[in-house]
Amino acid sequence: MKVEERFLKYVSYWTTSRDDQKPVPSTDRQFELGLSLADELRELGFSHVDCDAHCYVYGLLPATEGYEDKKSIGFIAHMDTSPVFSGRDVHPVLIPDYDGKDVTLQATGDILKVSDFPQLSSRRGQTLIVTDGSTLLGADDKAGIAEIFTAMEQIIRENIPHGDIWIGITPDEEVGRGFEFFDLNFFKADYAYTVDGSYEGEICYENFNAASAVFQIQGVSVHPGTAKDIMVNAGAIACELHGMLPPMEVPEHTEGRQGFYHLTEMQGDVFQARLQYIIRDHDHELFEKRLAFLKDIEQKLNEKYGENTVSLTVTMNYRNMLEIIKEQFFIVENAQNAMKAVGVTPISPPIRGGTDGAELSYRGLPCPNLGTGGDGFHGPLEHITIEAMETVVKILIEIAKHPAA
């Protein structure tokens, strides 16, 4: 089966996850695709195939003769799509011999602009796949699944020698829980790659250190006519608190390795208020300074308005995988060599976010991230080309052909 055929099949499944649900998977509908993928692995000849109770799909392609002593490789992707935009009833539109110009989406009239996605100009002459505008496309990350499965089929069909190859397909990555029940006692790879990025020449091994921070503010509410020296306005303190943060250290004014404070939710009145932030920085020392700064804000406001007026709760989310990957950098070098072998220039931009691979790296499975060839994820401007997916297939085969000793 061609990579585009797999891709178009997979995006027909409605697999949107939800961030307001505690179980994994957060939506039972993910099992429909998960069970189908497990069946497909069995048909390809994989062993140890399972779609478990949490909708994680696993499979092993055993090493060919003479490669049993090579390190085992894993390839990982996720089946869910982001809950921020509809992933139901996806209608992909194929544009053969794309002219490199802006594209008007059929259902809505929205415009996919080259000025917003400059990489589009390099896709001239390729077959571009877009949405009709009413949904996202699902290239994040069904393109990754299609590329992995197509590469495995070609390895089997062409009898390409390889070590043990493990496949892992996760649910709920888009809501930050794709790694939660990943069974490393079952998935026996020595190292792995998540196939879940943009440009097909990406090999990313740096991501944010990440935490969430919640300020709870307790006020004192009395009639405003008699409020002097009694009222403590929680809503006003919330505004004051937010104003204490550096105004330029926010997502809309940062890039590259620059960290930020990001206000994600606010609510409140005179009696109570609540501010929720996400905190990000690539540099561990700077990240710790950001958290200390928030603690300092809490202390200063309590000194000003009274003890326990402001309470801060910080929850760690994930850490920068660089600390793990730099000790086994051959994993990155192997991917870079594979890209060069198929005529692709590798790049390694820092990820301004996190991946399942970051958490898995700290759990003992070094796991940098590879691009899929797509762009515009999480919305109606999502797009990818057949040729980009075909290139990723070639890269994965090259990586599999040269496992570490």
C-alpha positions in Angstrom: 0.0 0.0 0.0 1.3 3.5 -0.9 2.0 5.9 1.9 -0.8 8.3 0.7 -3.3 5.5 0.6 -2.6 4.7 4.2 -2.7 8.3 5.2 -6.0 8.9 3.6 -7.4 5.8 5.2 -6.2 6.8 8.7 -7.5 10.4 8.5 -11.0 9.0 7.9 -11.0 7.8 11.5 -12.3 10.2 14.1 -9.7 10.1 16.9 -9.9 13.5 18.6 -8.7 13.3 22.2 -10.2 15.3 25.1 -8.3 17.2 27.8 -11.2 17.1 30.3 -11.2 13.3 30.8 -9.0 11.3 33.2 -9.0 7.9 31.6 -6.5 6.9 28.9 -7.6 6.9 26.2 -9.7 10.0 26.8 -12.0 9.0 24.0 -13.1 5.4 23.2 -13.3 6.3 19.5 -9.5 6.0 19.3 -9.9 2.2 19.7 -11.4 2.0 16.3 -8.2 3.0 14.7 -6.0 1.3 17.3 -7.6 -2.1 16.7 -7.3 -1.6 12.9 -3.6 -0.7 13.2 -3.0 -3.9 15.3 -4.7 -6.0 12.6 -2.5 -4.3 10.0 0.7 -5.1 11.9 -0.4 -8.8 12.1 -1.0 -8.8 8.4 2.5 -7.4 7.8 3.9 -10.3 9.8 4.8 -8.6 13.1 5.0 -10.5 16.3 4.1 -9.4 19.9 1.2 -7.3 18.4 -1.2 -5.9 20.9 -3.7 -3.1 21.3 -3.9 -2.9 25.1 -6.6 -1.7 27.5 -5.3 1.9 27.2 -5.3 1.8 23.3 -1.5 1.6 23.0 -0.6 -0.4 19.9 2.7 -2.4 19.9 4.4 -4.7 17.5 7.8 -6.3 16.8 9.5 -7.0 13.5 12.2 -9.5 14.6 15.8 -9.1 13.4 16.9 -10.7 10.2 19.6 -13.4 10.4 23.0 -11.9 11.3 21.5 -8.8 12.9 20.3 -10.3 16.1 23.1 -8.6 18.1 22.4 -5.1 16.8 20.6 -2.6 19.1 16.9 -2.6 18.7 15.2 0.4 17.2 11.7 1.8 18.0 9.5 4.0 15.9 6.6 5.8 17.7 3.7 7.9 16.5 0.3 8.9 17.9 -3.2 8.2 16.7 -5.2 11.1 18.3 -5.8 14.5 16.8 -5.9 17.8 18.7 -9.1 18.8 20.5 -8.6 22.4 19.6 -10.3 21.9 16.2 -12.7 19.4 14.7 -11.2 16.1 13.5 -14.5 14.5 12.6 -15.5 13.7 9.0 -12.3 14.9 7.5 -12.4 15.7 3.8 -8.9 15.8 2.3 -8.4 17.6 -0.9 -5.5 16.5 -3.2 -3.9 19.2 -5.5 -1.6 17.5 -8.0 1.2 19.5 -9.6 0.7 22.2 -6.9 1.7 25.6 -8.3 3.4 27.0 -5.1 0.8 29.7 -4.6 -2.0 30.4 -2.1 -4.7 27.8 -1.8 -8.4 28.6 -1.1 -10.1 25.9 1.0 -13.2 24.6 -0.6 -15.7 24.5 2.3 -14.9 27.8 4.0 -13.0 30.1 1.6 -10.1 30.3 4.1 -6.8 30.8 2.5 -3.7 28.8 3.0 -1.1 31.5 2.4 2.5 31.1 1.3 3.4 34.2 3.3 2.3 32.3 6.5 3.9 29.0 5.4 7.0 29.9 3.3 7.9 26.2 3.0 4.9 25.9 0.6 6.9 27.5 -2.2 9.4 24.6 -2.2 6.5 22.2 -2.7 5.8 23.4 -6.2 5.1 20.5 -8.6 4.3 18.1 -5.7 0.9 16.7 -4.8 -0.4 18.8 -1.9 -3.0 17.5 0.5 -5.1 20.1 2.4 -8.4 20.1 4.2 -11.6 21.5 2.8 -11.4 24.0 5.7 -14.1 22.5 7.9 -11.7 20.3 9.9 -8.1 19.8 10.6 -6.3 17.2 8.3 -4.8 14.8 10.8 -1.3 14.8 9.4 -0.4 15.3 13.1 0.2 12.5 13.5 -1.4 10.1 11.1 1.2 11.0 8.6 3.8 9.6 11.0 1.8 6.3 11.3 1.4 6.0 7.6 5.1 6.6 7.1 6.2 4.1 9.7 3.9 1.4 8.4 4.8 1.9 4.8 8.5 1.8 5.6 8.0 -1.5 7.5 6.0 -3.0 4.6 8.8 -2.1 2.2 11.5 -3.5 4.5 9.6 -6.8 4.6 8.8 -6.9 0.9 12.4 -6.1 -0.2 14.0 -8.4 2.5 16.1 -5.4 3.7 18.3 -6.6 6.6 17.6 -5.0 10.0 17.8 -5.5 13.7 14.7 -5.8 16.0 12.3 -3.0 15.1 9.6 -2.1 17.6 6.5 -0.1 16.6 4.5 1.9 19.2 1.4 3.9 18.4 0.0 5.9 21.3 -3.3 7.6 22.2 -3.8 11.0 23.9 -0.5 12.6 22.9 -2.3 15.8 22.1 -3.5 16.2 25.6 -0.1 15.5 27.1 -0.7 11.9 28.2 0.6 9.8 25.4 3.5 8.5 27.4 1.5 7.8 30.6 0.8 4.1 30.1 3.6 3.4 27.5 4.8 -0.1 28.6 8.6 -0.1 28.4 8.7 -3.6 29.9 7.0 -4.8 26.7 8.4 -2.3 24.2 12.1 -3.5 24.3 13.8 -1.0 22.0 17.2 0.3 23.0 16.4 3.6 21.5 13.6 5.1 19.4 12.3 8.0 17.4 8.9 9.7 17.6 7.8 10.5 14.0 5.8 13.6 14.8 7.3 16.8 13.5 7.2 19.2 10.5 10.0 19.4 7.8 11.1 15.9 6.7 14.7 16.7 7.5 14.0 17.5 11.1 15.8 15.6 13.9 14.9 17.4 17.1 16.5 16.5 20.4 15.9 19.7 22.4 12.5 20.6 23.9 11.2 22.9 26.6 11.4 22.3 30.3 7.8 22.7 31.2 5.6 23.3 34.2 2.1 24.6 35.0 1.6 27.2 37.7 -1.7 28.1 39.3 -2.2 31.2 41.5 -5.2 31.0 43.8 -6.2 34.4 45.3 -8.5 34.7 48.3 -10.1 38.1 48.8 -12.4 39.6 51.4 -15.8 40.8 50.1 -17.9 43.4 51.9 -20.3 46.1 50.7 -18.3 48.6 48.7 -19.9 51.4 50.7 -18.2 50.3 53.9 -15.2 48.6 52.3 -12.4 50.9 53.5 -9.6 49.0 55.2 -11.6 45.8 55.0 -12.1 44.7 51.4 -9.4 42.7 49.7 -10.3 42.5 46.0 -9.1 39.2 44.6 -9.8 40.2 41.0 -7.7 43.4 41.4 -4.9 41.5 42.9 -5.0 39.0 40.0 -4.5 42.0 37.6 -1.7 43.3 39.8 0.0 39.9 39.8 -0.1 39.5 36.1 1.4 42.9 35.7 4.4 41.8 37.8 5.4 39.4 35.0 7.8 40.6 32.3 5.5 41.7 29.4 7.9 40.6 26.6 8.5 37.1 28.0 5.3 35.7 26.5 4.8 33.3 23.5 3.8 36.1 21.2 7.1 37.9 21.7 9.6 35.0 21.9 11.1 32.4 19.6 13.9 29.8 19.3 15.2 29.0 22.8 13.6 31.9 24.5 11.4 30.9 27.4 8.1 32.5 28.5 5.2 32.8 30.9 1.9 32.1 29.3 -1.4 33.0 30.9 -3.8 30.2 29.8 -6.8 30.8 31.9 -8.2 33.5 34.3 -11.3 33.8 36.3 -12.4 35.6 39.4 -14.4 38.2 41.3 -13.9 40.2 44.5 -14.0 37.1 46.7 -11.8 34.7 44.8 -9.6 34.7 41.6 -7.5 32.2 39.8 -4.7 32.6 37.3 -3.3 29.6 35.4 0.1 29.7 33.5 2.4 27.4 31.6 6.1 28.1 32.2 8.6 27.1 29.5 12.4 27.4 29.0 15.0 25.3 27.2 17.8 26.2 29.7 17.3 24.4 33.0 18.9 27.1 35.1 16.7 29.8 33.5 13.7 27.6 34.0 14.4 27.2 37.7 14.8 31.0 37.9 11.4 31.4 36.4 9.8 29.2 39.0 11.6 31.0 41.8 10.4 34.3 40.4 6.8 33.1 40.6 7.4 32.0 44.2 8.8 35.5 44.9 5.6 37.1 43.5 3.6 35.0 45.9 5.7 36.0 48.9 5.6 39.8 48.0 1.8 39.8 47.6 1.2 38.0 50.8 3.5 40.5 52.6 1.4 43.3 51.1 -2.2 41.9 51.5 -1.8 39.3 54.3 -0.7 35.7 54.8 -2.4 33.1 52.6 -4.0 35.7 50.3 -2.1 34.2 47.4 -1.2 30.6 47.1 1.0 29.2 44.2 0.9 25.5 43.0 3.5 24.4 40.5 3.3 21.1 38.7 6.2 19.8 36.6 5.1 18.6 33.1 8.3 17.5 31.2 12.0 18.2 30.9 14.4 18.9 28.1 15.4 15.6 26.5 18.8 17.1 25.6 20.3 16.0 28.9 19.6 12.4 27.9 20.3 12.5 24.2 23.7 14.2 24.4 25.0 11.1 26.2 24.0 8.9 23.3 24.3 11.2 20.4 24.8 8.4 17.9 21.0 8.2 17.8 20.9 11.7 16.3 23.9 11.1 14.0 22.3 7.9 12.6 19.2 9.9 11.6 21.3 12.7 10.1 23.2 10.2 8.0 19.9 8.6 6.9 18.6 12.0 5.7 21.8 12.8 3.8 21.7 9.4 2.2 18.3 10.2 0.6 19.3 13.8 -0.4 17.8 15.7 2.5 19.6 18.4 4.5 19.1 17.7 8.2 18.2 20.4 10.6 17.7 20.4 14.4 15.6 23.3 15.6 14.7 23.4 19.3 11.2 22.2 19.9 9.0 25.0 21.4 6.9 22.4 23.1 7.3 18.9 24.2 6.9 15.4 22.8 6.2 12.0 24.2 9.9 11.3 23.4 11.0 13.7 26.1 9.2 11.8 28.9 10.2 8.5 27.4 13.8 9.6 27.3 13.8 10.2 31.1 12.2 6.9 31.6 15.1 5.1 29.9 14.2 5.1 26.2 16.3 7.8 24.4 13.8 9.2 21.9 14.4 12.3 19.6 11.8 13.5 17.2 11.7 13.2 13.4 9.7 15.3 11.0 6.7 14.0 9.0 6.7 16.6 6.2 3.5 18.3 7.3 2.8 21.8 8.6 0.0 24.0 9.9 -1.0 21.5 12.5 -4.1 21.7 14.8 -6.3 23.7 12.5 -7.9 24.0 9.0 -4.6 25.1 7.4 -2.9 21.8 8.1 -1.2 20.4 5.0 1.3 17.9 3.7 2.6 16.5 0.3 2.8 13.0 -0.9 6.4 13.5 -1.9 7.3 14.7 1.6 5.8 11.5 3.1 7.6 9.4 0.6 10.9 11.0 1.6 10.2 10.2 5.3 9.5 6.6 4.4 13.0 6.5 2.8 14.6 8.0 5.8 13.0 5.5 8.2 14.2 2.6 6.0 17.7 4.0 6.0 17.7 4.3 9.8 16.4 0.8 10.1 19.1 -0.5 7.7 21.9 0.8 9.9 21.1 0.0 13.6 23.8 0.7 16.1 26.0 -2.2 17.1 
